[in-house]
């Protein structure tokens, strides 16, 4: 590993992470008013960078956040090139400083910063147990379908799962349909059909999109629909997708083992 294992990119310069702090009046700190992306980097290049930045721009546009594509791409590229060892880059955009209250600043000066930490192969292709969370994902809330800094639902759902001796939370939407885990999208393989929750209360994951695009080339038919627990228990394989963990087999839900066909994974 090289020098830049733990680094912060801020205002065009690389720093040790401990060197910089955000002001207390930054709306990302005080209100969760911002968006972020997390992506792995290998051999000096960020994986699926174009897709991640396109999603980030779409979210920034939705929230009326000024978005400097070139500057954000530069942050990602400089952190990726800082060390050819595998890493994890998180790039964050906030609306910047603001007066007390909810109204947008008249002249927003967004903050862009990005961090790099270590990626280890033990993160990918794990087997996980899920516990159904009491916290529901709300399809009417933009925090469900955009990667915002308002992440407490996910944080608390994950904590709840750990309290229930599970590895992650299974989250339902407000109507009781399967949505996602606290950190990943979900798929269920049933024969040659690859089932996944339809858009609404889910984040349109980058690896999710990658899998959906790849599936027909593998002879699979992608079906986006409302899913229920019974669909997961009837499936040949259930797995989750995440940009850092890639694909993860789900082996148990609420203490009940899922049937898995060995050759399906």
C-alpha positions in Angstrom: 0.0 0.0 0.0 1.2 3.5 -0.8 1.0 6.8 0.9 -2.5 7.8 0.0 -4.5 5.0 1.7 -6.6 7.5 3.8 -6.9 10.8 1.9 -9.3 13.7 1.6 -9.8 15.8 -1.5 -11.1 19.3 -0.7 -11.1 22.4 -2.9 -8.7 20.9 -5.4 -6.0 19.6 -3.0 -5.3 16.2 -1.4 -4.9 16.2 2.4 -4.6 13.6 5.2 -8.2 13.0 6.3 -7.6 14.5 9.8 -6.5 17.8 8.3 -9.9 19.3 7.4 -13.2 19.8 9.0 -16.6 21.1 7.8 -18.1 24.3 9.3 -21.1 23.8 11.6 -23.1 26.0 9.3 -22.7 23.8 6.3 -26.2 22.5 5.4 -24.8 19.1 4.8 -24.0 19.0 8.5 -27.0 20.8 9.9 -29.7 19.5 7.6 -28.4 16.6 5.6 -28.7 18.8 2.5 -26.5 17.1 0.0 -25.8 14.0 -2.0 -23.0 11.5 -2.3 -21.6 8.6 -4.2 -19.4 5.7 -3.2 -17.4 3.7 -5.7 -14.4 1.4 -5.7 -11.2 2.1 -7.5 -8.8 -0.5 -8.9 -5.5 0.0 -10.7 -5.8 3.8 -10.5 -9.3 3.9 -12.1 -12.7 4.3 -10.4 -15.1 1.5 -11.4 -18.3 2.6 -13.3 -17.4 6.2 -12.7 -19.5 7.5 -15.5 -22.6 5.8 -14.2 -22.0 7.1 -10.6 -21.5 10.7 -11.7 -24.5 10.6 -14.0 -26.7 9.4 -11.0 -25.1 12.1 -8.8 -25.9 14.8 -11.3 -29.5 13.6 -11.7 -29.9 13.8 -7.9 -28.2 17.2 -7.8 -30.5 18.5 -10.5 -33.6 17.1 -8.6 -32.5 18.9 -5.4 -31.4 22.1 -7.3 -27.8 21.6 -6.1 -25.2 23.4 -8.3 -23.2 20.5 -9.8 -19.7 21.0 -11.3 -19.2 17.8 -13.2 -15.6 18.5 -14.2 -14.6 19.3 -10.6 -16.3 16.3 -9.1 -14.8 14.0 -11.8 -11.4 15.6 -11.0 -11.8 14.7 -7.3 -12.6 11.1 -8.1 -9.8 10.8 -10.7 -7.1 12.3 -8.4 -8.0 10.0 -5.5 -8.1 7.0 -7.8 -4.7 7.8 -9.2 -3.2 8.5 -5.8 -2.6 4.8 -5.2 -3.0 1.8 -7.5 -4.1 -0.4 -4.6 -7.8 -1.1 -4.4 -9.7 1.7 -2.6 -13.1 3.1 -1.8 -13.9 6.7 -2.9 -16.8 8.6 -1.4 -17.5 12.0 -3.1 -19.9 14.4 -1.3 -21.7 17.5 -2.5 -23.5 19.8 0.0 -25.4 23.0 -0.6 -22.7 24.8 1.5 -23.2 27.3 4.3 -26.6 28.7 5.1 -28.4 30.8 7.7 -30.6 29.0 10.2 -33.8 27.7 8.7 -34.8 25.6 5.7 -34.9 28.1 2.9 -32.2 27.7 0.2 -29.4 30.2 0.4 -29.8 33.1 -2.1 -26.3 32.6 -3.4 -25.3 28.9 -2.6 -21.6 28.1 -2.6 -21.6 24.3 -2.6 -18.9 22.2 -0.9 -17.3 19.3 -2.7 -15.1 16.9 -0.9 -14.1 13.3 -1.4 -12.4 10.7 0.7 -10.4 7.5 -0.1 -10.1 4.5 2.2 -9.0 0.9 1.7 -11.0 -1.7 -0.2 -10.5 -5.3 0.8 -11.6 -8.4 -1.2 -13.2 -9.7 2.0 -15.9 -7.1 1.4 -17.2 -8.7 -1.8 -19.2 -11.9 -2.5 -20.2 -12.6 1.1 -23.1 -14.5 2.6 -25.4 -12.5 4.8 -28.4 -13.0 7.1 -31.2 -10.4 7.0 -33.7 -9.3 9.6 -36.9 -7.5 8.5 -36.8 -4.0 9.8 -39.7 -2.1 11.4 -38.5 1.0 9.5 -40.2 1.3 6.1 -38.9 3.0 3.0 -41.2 5.7 1.8 -41.8 5.8 -2.0 -43.0 9.4 -1.8 -39.8 10.6 -0.2 -36.8 11.5 -2.4 -34.5 10.2 0.3 -35.6 6.7 -0.8 -34.7 7.1 -4.4 -31.7 9.4 -4.2 -28.4 8.9 -2.4 -28.7 11.8 0.0 -26.9 12.7 3.3 -30.2 12.0 5.1 -29.3 8.4 6.0 -30.7 7.8 9.5 -33.4 5.4 8.3 -30.6 3.2 6.9 -28.4 3.6 9.9 -31.1 2.7 12.3 -32.4 -0.2 10.2 -28.9 -1.7 10.1 -28.5 -1.2 13.8 -31.8 -2.9 14.4 -30.6 -5.9 12.3 -27.4 -6.2 14.3 -29.5 -6.2 17.5 -31.4 -9.1 16.0 -28.2 -11.1 15.3 -28.4 -10.4 11.6 -25.9 -8.9 9.2 -28.2 -6.4 7.5 -31.8 -5.2 7.4 -34.5 -6.2 5.0 -36.5 -3.1 4.3 -40.0 -3.0 3.0 -41.9 -0.1 1.5 -44.9 1.6 3.0 -47.2 -1.0 1.4 -45.3 -4.0 2.7 -43.5 -4.9 -0.6 -39.8 -5.9 -0.6 -37.6 -2.8 -1.2 -33.9 -3.3 -0.4 -31.5 -3.9 2.4 -30.2 -1.0 4.4 -27.2 -0.7 2.0 -28.0 -2.8 -1.1 -30.5 -3.6 -3.9 -32.1 -7.1 -4.0 -32.6 -9.7 -6.6 -34.3 -13.1 -6.6 -33.5 -15.7 -9.3 -36.4 -18.0 -10.1 -35.7 -20.3 -13.0 -34.5 -18.0 -15.8 -36.4 -15.0 -14.4 -34.4 -12.5 -12.4 -36.8 -10.7 -10.2 -36.1 -7.3 -8.6 -38.2 -4.7 -6.8 -39.6 -2.1 -9.1 -38.6 1.6 -8.8 -40.3 3.7 -6.2 -39.0 3.2 -2.7 -35.6 1.9 -3.9 -32.4 3.6 -4.8 -31.6 2.9 -8.5 -28.3 1.2 -7.7 -25.3 1.3 -10.1 -24.5 -2.4 -9.7 -28.3 -3.1 -10.0 -28.3 -1.4 -13.3 -25.1 -3.2 -14.4 -26.8 -6.6 -13.5 -30.0 -5.7 -15.3 -28.1 -4.8 -18.5 -26.0 -7.9 -18.3 -28.7 -10.4 -17.4 -30.2 -10.9 -21.0 -26.7 -11.8 -22.2 -26.8 -14.6 -19.7 -30.2 -15.9 -20.9 -32.1 -14.3 -18.0 -35.3 -12.3 -18.2 -35.4 -9.3 -15.9 -38.7 -8.8 -14.2 -39.2 -5.6 -12.2 -42.2 -6.0 -10.0 -43.6 -5.8 -6.5 -42.1 -8.6 -4.5 -43.1 -10.2 -1.2 -41.3 -12.4 1.3 -42.9 -15.5 -0.2 -41.1 -14.6 -3.5 -37.7 -14.6 -1.8 -38.4 -17.9 0.0 -39.5 -19.6 -3.2 -36.5 -18.4 -5.3 -33.6 -20.5 -6.4 -31.2 -17.7 -5.2 -31.5 -14.4 -3.4 -28.7 -11.9 -3.6 -28.0 -8.2 -3.0 -25.9 -5.8 -5.0 -23.8 -2.9 -3.8 -21.0 -0.8 -5.4 -18.5 -1.9 -2.8 -19.6 -5.4 -2.0 -20.7 -6.3 -5.6 -22.9 -9.4 -5.1 -23.8 -10.9 -1.7 -25.8 -14.1 -1.3 -28.7 -13.9 1.2 -28.8 -17.1 3.2 -31.4 -16.4 5.9 -34.3 -14.0 6.6 -35.6 -13.6 10.2 -33.9 -16.8 11.3 -35.4 -18.9 8.5 -33.0 -20.4 5.9 -33.6 -19.7 2.2 -33.4 -22.6 -0.2 -30.5 -22.0 -2.5 -29.5 -24.1 -5.6 -25.8 -24.5 -5.4 -25.3 -24.1 -9.1 -27.3 -20.8 -9.2 -24.6 -18.8 -7.6 
